[in-house]
Amino acid sequence: MIYRCSYLVPALLPGLIMAQAIATIQVYLSNSGLHGTLETIKARGYLPVPNDLVMPNLNGFLPAFCGGLFFTLSLGAGLSLLALAAAWAWGRFPRRKRTLLMIYSLCGLGILIAVNFRGLNLAASAYFVCIPPLVFRAALGGPPPAGRRAGGYISWITVGSGLLLAILWFPHLDSDIFGKVRDRLLLSNRIGQQFNQFYYDYTLYAAEVLKSLNQKTLKTCSVADVKRAPVARALAKEFAKHDYLNRGSDGVADLQVTEADSQFVLTHRGKVVMATTLKDLLSRTGPVLKEFSDRTDRQAFFRKTVYYSLLIGLPVILYLFLVDLFRFGLGFFLTAGRASLAAGLICFCLGAGLLAVFSPGSDTGGDGVAAAGALESENLHDRVAALKMIEQKGLEVAGFAGYDRLLGSPHVAERYWLVRTLGVSRQARTYRDLLNFLDDPQLNVATMAYYALGRRGDRRAVAEILARIQASRHWYKQWYAYRALKALGWAQSRNAEMGQKGVFFKGLDAGKGMRGEG
């Protein structure tokens, strides 16, 4: 019998399947809660984001399932790998099983305490309770008996080539790693663009699960229990600037304010969180709401584990699946040892080849003269690097000779970074060019156009942005458009004219808080 594949992938699959089941339910419940919040906001006369065209999707199965894939390929992958490592230790140290059991139990208890430290978090706990035991049990059997000897040889080759790749990739794991993957691996080809589009079609459904109140786009508040009507109106107006929208006395609000003597008690869904003064609520509204959000945030530990699982767990899972795929195919023609060696070599070469994509050119440094020369280069990476430098130094991109040619670039990454430079431009013609990019067929470019409009601080764009929010069928575009409105000093208001649904307020620097992650 030819041993064609390892036991690693079959052991990991139950954990990934369980993660997908939990994540689908978790995202669906989150979507349902958001739908209820948006219906309330809409009924009160505010502008909902996402809008009426997207809201029905929140009650569908497909967005919940596809959004759940994010957690499956991050936290699900990370926990499955940890359980696989625990099973490996269990099988290699038979005389230490009691000690290992104690260590595993203490680690599990510590993790559950961390997950529920700020309050009971059943959905997040389900991942840590259900996934590791499944993978641990599936992995205990090890390789099939007929291939046990080959299995050890295969495992060492798989692990060795993987560790070498990890060492090579480690210097590139900086804060911009996901941006580099997007620009150089995904946006540079049609298949990658399809993956990129899928991610941005469904990522906000998953992201909503992880967000604290301060990170959510829209929240509800209630000032019905504030005794003095003028004070209640002043608080509602201040809260609206930070997207806590007054839902009145009906239902349960994210932020409930109650006046008690000289104190104002802030409550989150029936639970008292903190008390403060009227002076702080009106003069330090932002910091007070940030503290309120921090105290009610139950997802902090969950967010961190998801992030590190995405950074480490997903690449390792993909590597193991690819190794097994190549090993299985080569096993029809080669012996187990040779198929394993060839599979490890192929995957190592693929990983090293992808790494080479990150090497050419420099993304920073230089001056205007260097940028002018780079923009005329035939090398795409050189032109993109020049655009990054122009944005960082706040140079006027329209002053460079290659500007008109860049406007019609067929390369998504090039248009993306060109649009970002338009955010620091102040010429009238670049404002008109920027408006044209709102209709770019590539999602990342269009969202960066909203980001750039917010960064420019030109309030002429408000009417255009509002109209597009209400007509858009894509949540991610609406999210960026709304952030641009906030950067321009716009705030929600029930009493504004139809179509504007907002007011301007002072005290916000245009572009403050705007970051271009899209």
N, C-alpha and C positions, 0 to 999 in steps of 0.2 A: 504493500500500500504506500503510495507516494504521499508524503506529508506536505500539503500545499499551502496551509495557512496556520497562523498561530492561534492561540486561545485568547489573545488580547482583545480583538475586536468583538467576538461573541460575548466576552465578559463585560465589555463596556456598553453594548447595545441595550440591555435592560435598564441601565441607569439613564441613558439618553431618552428612552421611551417614557420612563416614569417622569423625567424632567419635563418632557413635552406635555404630558397629561396635566401635571400640576400647573405649568406655565399657562396653558390654554385656559384653564379655569380661572387662574389669577388675573390674567389680562381681560378676560370676559367680564369678571366682576368689576374690575377697575373701569372698563369701558361703560358698563351699565351705570355705575355711580357718576361718571363724568357726564353721561347723557342726561341724567336727572338734574345735575347742577346747571348744565347749559339750557335746559328747558326752563328752569327757574329764572336764569339770567335773561333769557329771551322774553319771557312773560313780563318781566319787570321793565322792559324797554331798553335794555342794554344790547350791545353788539356781541353776539356769541362767537367764540373762536375755539374749535372749528365751526363753520357756519352751517346753515340749514341744509346745504348740499352734501355735507360730509357727516352730519350728525346721525343719519339713519345707519351708517356703517358701524356705529358704536354698538349696535344691538345685533350685529352679524357674527357668524361663527368664523368666517375666513379671516377677518382682521385679528380676531383673538388667537387663532391658530398660528397665523404668520407672525404676529407679534410675539407669540410664545417661543418661536424658534430662536429669538435673541437670547432668551434665558437658557434654552436647551444647549445652545452652542457656546455658552459662556459658563454659567454656574453649573449646569448639568455636566458639561465636559470636565470642569475643574474637580467637582466632587467625585465623579466617576474615576478620575485618575488617582485621587487620593485614596479611594477605597481599593483600587487595584494595587497600589503600593502597600497598603495595609495587609492585603491578602498575601502579597509576595513575602512580607516580613513574617507573617504567621506561618507560612509554609517552610521558611528557611530556618526558623528558630523554634523547633518543636518543644524544646525543654524550657522555653521562656513564655509559654502561652499564657500562664496566669499573670505574669508581669505585663505582657502585651495587652491582655484583656483589661487590666486596670488602667493602663495608659490610654487605650481606646475609649474607655468609659469616661475617664476624666476629660479627655479632649472633647468628646461629644457633649458632655454636660456643660463644659465651658462655652462651647459654641452656642448652645441653646440659650444660655444665660445672656450672651452678647446679643443674639438676635432679638430677644424679648426684653432687653434692658430698659427700653423706653416705654414698654407696654406690650401686651400680648400681640404677637404677630404670627398668626396661624399659617398664613400662606407661605411666608418665608421659612418658617420652621419645618413645613412639610418637605421642602427640598432636603434639608439636613437629616431628617428622620427617615425618609423613605429611600433615598437614592443610595447612600453608602451600604446599607445591609444587602440590597439587591445585587450590587456589583461585587461586594465581598463574597457573597455566597456563590455567585456565578464563576468567580475567579479561583475559588478554592480548589477546584478539580485540576487546574493546570492543563498542560498540553495533553492531547489524547495519548493513551498508553503506547500505541504503535509508534508514535513520533516523539516520545519523551526525550530521547537522547538528542534528536535533531532540534527539538523545541528549545533546549538550553543553548545550543549553538546559535539558533535563530535569534533568540532573545538578546544575546550579547551583541550580535551584529546590529540588530535594530537599535538597541540602547546606545551603543558606541557611536554609530553614525548620527543619531539624533543629538547626542551630547556635543559632538563636534560642530554640528550645525548651530546649536544653541550658543556655543562659544563665539562663533563667527557673527551671529546676529545680535548678540548682546549689546555691542556698542551702538547699535542703531535703535535700541528701544528707548527713545526719548519721548517727550510729551507730544511730538509732532509725528509719531510713527503712523498713526491712522491717516493723517493728512497725506503722508508720503505714499502709503498704500493706495489711497484713493487717486492721487494725481498720476502716479507712475505705473500702477498695476491695473487699476480699474478703468479710469477714464481714457486710457490710451488705446482701448480696443472695444469692439462691439459687445463681446461676451461679458467683459468686465463692466461695461456700462449697463448691461441688463441686470447684473448682480447689484450694482450701485443703485439703480432705479428701484429694485425690489426692496433694498434696505431702507431707502428714504420713503417708500410708500407705506411701510409698516412700522418704522422705528419709533414713531411718537406714541403708538398704542402701547408699546412696551415701556417707553420712557416715562409715561404717566404713572406707572406703577411705582417707580423708584423715586419720584420727586417729592421733596419736602414742600410745604405750603409756599415758602418763599420762591420756589422754583416753578411752581405751576403758573400757567398763563392767567387764569381767572379763578378767583375764589369768591365765596359768599361771606357776608357779614350781616349782623343784625344789631341795630342800636335802639330797638323797640323798648328795651328796659332802661334806657337813659331818661331820667325824669324830666329834664329841661329840654324843651323842643329846639331852641337855638343851638344848644350844645350838641344835640343829636344830629342836627343838620350839618354842623361844622365837622363833626367826626365822620359822618358819611361821605362828605366831600373829600376830606383828607384821605380816608381809606380808599376811595375810588382812584386816587392818583397812584396807588400801589396795587390796583386791581382787586381789591376786596370790595365787592359790589353788594349794596344793601338789598337784601331779600325781604325785608320787613319782618313781621312777627310770625309768619308761617314757616313751619318746618324747622330743621336743625341746620344752623349755619356753621361754616368753618371757624368763624370768629364771632362769638357772642359777647357784647359789652354790657355790663351791668353797673349802674351807679350805686355805690354804697358809701354814704357819708362823703368824705373827702377823697375816697379811693374809687378807682374804676377797675372792676374785676373782669379779666379776659378769660373766656371759657371756650374750649374746643370740643364740640359735639357732646356737650353735657358735662365735661370734666374741667374743673377749675385749673388753670395753668399758671396764672400770675396776676399780680395787682400792680397798678401804676397810677400816676396822677394825670389830671387833665392837661396840665402844662406839658408833660412829656408826650402825651398822645398827640397833641397839636403841634409841638415844636420839634419833637424827635420821633415823628411817626415811623420813618423808615427803620431806624435802629430798634425801636420797640417791637415792630412787627417782625423784624429779623430774629429777635430774641424769642418771641412767641413761636415762630416757625421752628427754631432750633429745639425748643422744649417739647414740641409736639411731634418731632421727626422720629418715626419708628424705623425708618429705612436706612439709617446711616451705615450700620454694619453690613446690611444686605447690599448696599451700593458698592461698598469697598470690595466685598467678595466677588460680586459680579464683574467689577472692573478688572481685578487681577486674574480672574478666571478667563476673561476674554483675552487678556494680554498673554497668558501662559497656556491655559487649558485648551483653547481652540486650536492654536498652531500644533500642539502636541497630538491632539486627537486627529487632526487632518493628516499629520505625518504618519501616524500608526495605520490609519485607514489606507493611505496610499501604499505604504509598505506591504500591507496584506494583499491589496489589490494586485500589485505587480508580482508578489510572491505566488499568488494563486495562479495567475496567468502563466508565469514562467515554469510553474510546477508541472505543467503538461509536457514540457520539453526537457527539463533539467532535473537533476536530483535535488532533494530538499536543501542540502547545504549550498549547492551552487545557485539555486533559485533564490535562497535567502541572501546570499552575498550579492547577487546581481540586483535584487530589489533594493537593498540598502544602498548600493552604489548609485542606482538610478535616482533614488529620492534625494540622496546627498547632492548629486549634480543639479537636480532641479532646484533645491533650496539654495545652493551656491549661485546658480544662474539668476534666480530672482534677486538675490542679494546684490548682484552686479548692477541691477537696475537702479539701486539707491546710490551708487558710487559716483557716476559722472557729474562733473560740474559742482559748483558751490552755490548754495542758496542765499548767502549773505555776503556782505562786504562790497567794496568798490565805491565808485562815485558816479556823478552824472556822465562823465566822459566814457567811463567803462560801460555804463548802462547803454549809452547811445550805440557803442560798437556791438554790444551783445544783442541788442534788439534787431540788428541787421544780420545776425548770424543765421546760418542754415540749420543750426542745432536747436531743437525745440527746448531742451533743458537749459541751454544758455539764455534763451529769450525769457523763459519762465523765471529763471534766477534774477534776471535784470528787472522784471516786473515786480518781483518781491522786494528787491532793493529800492526801487522807486517808491513803493508804498511805505516801506519802513522809514525812509528819509523824507517823506512828504514832498517829493518832487512833482512837478507838473508834467504828467505823461503826454498831454497834447503838444508839448513843446518839442518832443522828439520826432525825428524824421519818419520813423516807421509807424507812427500812430495810426494813420488811415489804413494801412495794410493790416494792422492788428485787429481792427474792428470786424473784418471779415474772416478772421482765422477759422479754419476748419477744426482746429484742435481744442477740445473742451477745456483742458487744463490751462491753455494759454488765454482763452476768453475769460475763464474764471479769475485768473490773477489780474488780467486787464481791468475787469470790472471792479476789483478791490482797489486798484490804483485810482479809479474814478471817484472813490469815496474821499480822497484827499485832494482832488482837483477842485478848482474854483472857477474855471472858465465856463461861460454860458453854453458853448457848443458841447462840452462834455456832459452837461446836465441833460441835454436832449439825447445824446448818445446813450446815456445811462437809462433813460426811460425806455429806449428801444430794447435794451437788454432784459427788461421785465418780461418780454415775450420770447426770450430765447428758448428753443425746444429742449435744452438740457436743464434739468431741475437745479443742479448746483449753481449754474451760472445765473439763472433767474433769481434764486434766493439771495445770491450775493449782490444782485442789483438792488434789492430791498435794503440789505445791510448797508450798502454804499450810500443810498439815499438818506438813511438815518444818520450816517456819519457826517454827511455834508451839512446837515442842519438847516436845509432850505425848506421852510414850511409850505412852499408852493406844492410840494409833493403830497401833502396830506389828503387832499380830495382824490387824487389819482390812486393812492394806496387804499383808501377806504372803499372806493368803487371796486377795486380788484379783490379785496378781501371778501366782499359780498358776492362776487361772481365766480371766484375760484372754486375748483373742485378738488384741490389738493391741500391737505392739512398742513404739510410742511411749508408750502408757500405762504399760507395764511399766518403761520406761526412767525415766520421771518418778517412778513409785512406788518404784523402787529407790534413786533419789537421795534421796527423802524418808526412806527407811530409814537411809541413811548419815548424813543430817543429824540423825537422832534418836539417833545413837551406836550403831547396830546393825552387827554385822560377821558375816560368814559363819563357820560352824563345822561340821565334819563330825560332831561329837559331841553337837550339841544335839538336843533332842527333836523328833520328827517333827512337821512343820507349822510349827515355829519356825525350824529350820535356821540358827541364828545366836546370837550373844551380844552383850551390850552392853559397851562399853568407855568409859573416861574420857578426858578431854582433848580432846573435840570439842564446840565450842559448837553448840547446835542451830541449824540453818539456815546454818551456815558453808559457803560455797562454793555455796549454792543460788542459781541464777539462773533467772528465769522467761522462757525464750525462746519457749515453745510458743504 
